[in-house]
């Protein structure tokens, strides 16, 4: 898994999952659940303001934690670093160096991680010097479950202040090349011994040149490392040769975001990636990218940024021209006697020519509604679909059988010629000739949806049962996804002062 798959969370922003209503879980099943806890290594600046770092909780199976508690043990950091309650936390000091934090609510966690409720402030201890380090230990407990433990390295570095340049805007048509400016300023009073740029770009933005000091996931730029001294008060710039994919939606706006780190902070980031099975990709084989006006090289020690809130910026690409999307509903046809069951796959296909990508906004790409045919029952339902309770979706019961109408989660991304399907099993309770349900893409609602479908005539497909004249809406379902599902996978990010976050992964199935 690669950095390109990350959901985007930037400087100082924590990510918290949604609190959910508790459901009864059998004691035996609860005891079999294995909890995990993660806390990233961090480098903090001498005499700096410190960093807000957060715990990531996960579980082998979805489980509700009743008022979970995390115990932070910083006794090994005596003389190195100190920990304190973050504003949003509810913590008590058990003894010097021991902080116990409890969340008063019930929280659901799963294998993809939950964070944002156990954040602490980590600062360098008075008298600490560059190179000092120690271990922070944490224990997560919740009633009915075995505790989970972890530990993280905390080290002290020289304070510097890397500041990203101002946001920029360029214009390009789908398939066209453009140049993205890359700017950095050393806003502090100390020479910064190198810097690393970490990129989070939209699906439509590809690299035009593969530099040897940068890493790539396919054609997507992930990182660039600059082994150059950056003088205090000086500004530096480089240019990134880029292009828009031919299937970029137009008119629209894409963005290439940049977060600057010190080499020591990037080392922490790499450790985080490795611990979570992720990669920054492969180095390029082209010319080295340099920041203009860099000074001479010298021996390097650990450094930490004293102001992570000014580390990020972006280049916004104004995508010109017209390149639209035709979403087509996918229905099904089946015949049978009373009591028979029939497996189907319902959904929507992108007929192109452009990709539909809302991973930056986080809004679903469309609204998919399934109306169950008369005389039939939905006995098995995709976990990505929720039944209606009256006029509204029943969000508390995804995958619940027996509903007459369902709303299905379409995710954030659908490439041209990709089909997004939801498995349903229907039982024929009563034979009704030409019994017709429906799958509706772009279903009307007072909510964010995709309003610019180029052909609305195919937004509804039948679910036809025991038809006498044909006319079903089924489409063949074969193959596997060939597109990059940006933003839908679960990975990680460095969230500036808030540390690293794993986001929830969607369970939608994509097929070509």
Secondary structure, 3 states (H helix, E strand, C coil): CEHHHCCCCCCCCCCCCCCCCCCCCCHHHHHHCCEEEECCCEEEECCCCCEEEEEEEEECCCEEEECCEEEEECHHHCCCEEEEECCCCCEEEEECCEEEEECCCEEEECCCCEEEEEEEEEEECCCCCCCCEEEEEEEEECCCCCCEEEEEEEEEEEEECEEECCCEEEEEECCCEEEEEEEEEECCCCCEEEEEEEEEECCCEEECCCECCEEEECCEEEEEEEEEEECCCCEEEEEEEEEECCCCCEEEEEEEEEEEECHHHHHHHHHHHHHCCCECCEECCECCCCCCCCECCCCCCCEEECCHHHCEEEEEEEEEEEECEEEEEEEEEECCCCCCEEEEEEEEEEEEECCEECCCCCCCCCCEEEECCCCEEEEEECCCEEEEECCEEEEEEECCCCCCEEEECCCCEECCCCEEEEEEEEEECCCCCCEEEEEECCCCCCCCCCCCCCCHHHCEEEEEECCCCCCCCECCCCCCCCCCCCCCCCCCEECHHHCEECCCCCCCEEEC
